[in-house]
């Protein structure tokens, strides 16, 4: 418990996967959490994101998360950043101050930059692969990126990491083939957008709007939190 209390973990992306990771880390006793996400809570998040409530719709996700974490632990330190991590914003973060980094963002460019920055800093990192459009929470497992298969995001990551000379990366992934969501324009976000005003990256801007359920992202997020806790404790605080 002392190792966890003294640890500082950064979680990039606190949506469906990252939100549950943050919650579990806080309840496990991690003393300091850095939360990085520029998005606001939307009604469309209510089915799968732990910080998404009717009372938090429109709030920045990091603000909603911080309030909940302080309600869980009076002594936890929370640093929030209303920033979307990209190669252009990477210099805002000093990875050497973290004991662990969790990548729960959904863009390849950001993931690659984060992995490179973590490697340069000597800081352990775990990355979430695709959790959208999947139904089997039990299919998730933790492996090295170069041992993965089926997952389309992992395939792209393997290719790009090889080009960069990066030989290993711990990931949470599933071999379940993703489904193709049926988009009914009568109820689609594209024609009935309900994102709060000021939302920086609306789902309608995506080439394809992914579907999700309540338990697949949660399972992936909890699995990632378990890996972080185990690694921190095994290494005496510095994984």
N, C-alpha and C positions, 0 to 999 in steps of 0.2 A: 504493500500500500504506500510506503514511503517513496518507492521508485516511481509509482504512478503519480503521486502528489507532486513530485518535483519535475515531472515531465512536461514538455511543451510540444503540442501537436498542432500542425496546421492542416485544416481541411479546406480544400479548394472545391467549391460547388456543394451547396447544402440543400439540394433538391431531394428527389425520391431516394437515392442511395446515400448521399452524403449526410442528409438530415438524420437518418437513423444511426449512421456512424457517430455523428456528434453526440446524439442522445446517449448512446451506449458508452462512449468514452467518458462523458460527464458522470454517468451513474457508476462507472467503474472506478472513479476517483482520480482521473487525470486532472492535474492542478491548473493547467493553463491551456486554453484552446484559442487558436486564431481561426476566424471564420471569414472566408473570402467568397463573395458572391454579390453581383450587382443587380440581381433580379428582385422583383416584388412578388408577394404572395398573390396568386390568382385563384379564382373560383375553380379553375380546371385542375388545380393542385390538390383539392380536397380529398380526392380518392386515394392518394398515395404518399403525400408528404407530411411528415410528423409535425412540422411547425405551421402547417396550413390549417387554419380554423376560420370560421365565419368572422370571428373577432379580429383576425390578423390579416384578412384580405386587404390588399393595398399597401401593407407595410413592407419595408425591405425585409427580406428573409433573414438577413443577419441580425436585424433588430429584434424580430420575433424570436429568433433562436436565443439571443443573449438574454432576453427577459425570462424565457423558460428555464435556461440553464441556471440563472441566479435563483430561480424558484426551487430548483433541484438541490443546488449546493450553494450555501451562503459564502463559502470561501473560494470558489472557483474564480479564476481570472479569465476574462474573455476579451479578446481583441477583435474588433470587427473592421472589415474593409469592404466598402461598397464599390468593388472593382471586379471587372471580368479579366481573369488572368490570360494574357497573351504574351508573345515575345516582346511586344512594345511596352507592356506594364511589368514585365518580369523584374526589372531593376528596383521596383518598389519593395521587393521581398528579399530578405537576407536569410537564405536557407540554413546557414550555419547556426542560427539561433534555435532551430527546431530539432527536437529529438526524433521526430517522425513527420513525414508528409503524406497526406492522403489525397490522391487525385480522383475526384468524382465529377470532373467536368466532362462535357460531351463533344468537344471538338478535337480533332487529331492534332492540329497545329499547337493548341495549348498543352495537350498531353505531352507531346514530344519536347516542347520547350521546358516543361516542368521536370521531366525525367532528366534532361541534360543538366538543368540547374541543380537538381538534387545530387546527381552523380559528381558534379564539380565540387559541391560542398561536402561530399562524403556523408550525406544524410539519407537514411533509408526511406524508401517510398513504396507505396502500393497503389496500383491503378485499377479502377473499375472499368471493365469492358462493357459491352452492350447489355442493358437490362430491359430496354423497351421492347415491346412486341413479343414478349415471352410469357409463358403461363406456368412453368414448372419451377417453383422456388427451390426444390430439392436438387435440381440439376447444377446448381452453382458449386464451383470448387475453386480452390486456390492453387495456382501453379506458376511456373516460370512462363513468361510470354512465349518462349520458343518451344514449349510443350503443348501449346493450345491448338485447337482445331475447331472448325465449323464457324465460330464467331467471326462475322465480317469485319468488325472493328479490330479485333485482335490480328486478323490477317494483314490489314493495312499497317498496324503498328509494328508487326514483325518485319515487314518489308522496309519501313522507314528506319527502324532501329538498326537493322543490319547496315544500311547506308551510312549511318552515323557511328558505326563501330561499337555500339552498345550491345553487350553480350548477355545481359540478364535483366529481368524486371519481374517483380512479383505482381501478379494480377489476380483479380477475382473475375471469373468468366463462366459461361455456360455453353455446353455443346448443343443445347436445344436450338433448333432452327427457328429464327424469328418468323412470326406470322406477318402477313401483309394486312394492315388495317383497312377496313372498308370505310371510305369517306363518303358520307351522305351529305351532299351540299345543303340539304334542307335544315340540317342541324350542325353543320361544320363550322369550326372556328373561322374558317376563311370568309364565310358570309355572315357569321354572327359572333364577331370577336368580343370577348368580355374581359380582356386584359385590363388591369387598372391603368388609369392615365399615368404616363411617364414610364411605362414598361419599356426597358431598353431593347430587349430581344424577344419580340413576340413570336409565339409558335407559328403564326400565320406566315412568317418570313421564311420558314423552313421549306425545303423542297418537298419533304413528306412529313406530315404530322404523325409522330409515333403514338401508339396506344400503350397503356399500362394498366396494371391492377394494383390492389392494395398490398400484396404480399411478396411479389418478386423483387422490387427494389428494396423493400425492407430486409429481406433475407440477405441480399448482397451487401447491404450496408452493415448489418449486424455481423456478418462473416468478416468483413474488413476490420471492424472494430475489434473483433476477437483476435485477429492476427496482430494488430498493433499492440494490444495489451500483452499478448504472449511474448512478442519480440522485445518489448520494453522491459518486462519483468525478467526475461531470460538474460538480457544484457545488463541488468542492474541499472536501468534507467536510460542508457544510451544505446539504442538498438544498432 
